[in-house]
Amino acid sequence: MAVKVIANNKKAYHDYFISAKYECGIVLVGTEIKAIRQGKVNIKESYIQIKNGEMVIVGMHIGHYEQGNRFNHEELRDRKLLMHKHEIKKLEKEVAIKGFTLVPLSLYLKEGKAKVEIGLAKGKHLYDKRQTEKERDIKRDLQKEYKIR
């Protein structure tokens, strides 16, 4: 089972505490999958909404496919995500009641199909971000010291 990661959202790990991760499919049209295979994707500023019992990714940018003709896809359209209905309802409750949000963490190809890993996230405060950076720096310094010895 070969998995090829196309795009990561490192900003999500910096801005949010990720409590759960889910894998879902994505509905693509026209030349979008070809542009994804070329790596022309940006998910940093995107987020996920639940509308009418369906999950939609908003703000995901997929660049134009160069060999596409005048029927090339729209770059910033809302794209539907594919999950089981009971999972969507569960996530909808979490978002509504507990103040979580849904963010895309990565986009990858799995067995030729585009998949999105989404995370159930809660926002970090500024002091939380500083604490995370401090812990990362300490871990990095310890690795350097261990490597020198």
C-alpha positions, 0 to 999 in steps of 0.5 A: 500500500504505497502512500505518497504525501503531496502536501502537509499543513505544518501550520495546523500543528503550530496553531492547534492541539490535534485531538483526533485524526481521520482519513477521508476521500475528496471529490475532484473534477476535471484536471484537478487530480493531474494537478495534485499529482504534479504537487500544485496544492496548498492546504495551509489556509484551508479549513473544513465546514459541515453543511447540510450533513456534508463535509466541505473543504474551503480555501484549498488551492489546486493550481492549473494543470498546464496541459489542460485546455479551456476546460481547466478547473477552478482553483479555489472552489469548495470541494466535498469530502467523503466520510460515513454519515455517522462519522460526520454526525459525530464530528458535527457534535464535537464542533458544535458543543465542545468548540473544536474545529476541523482542519486538513493536516495532509493531502496524499495519494493512496492506491492512486486515489487522493485522500485528505487527513483531517484533524479535530483541533482546538486552538492554542493560545500564545503562551501554549505556542511559546511552550511548544517552541520551548519544548522543541528547542530543548529536544533539538539541543539534547539531540545535538548534544547526544550526537556530539558525544 
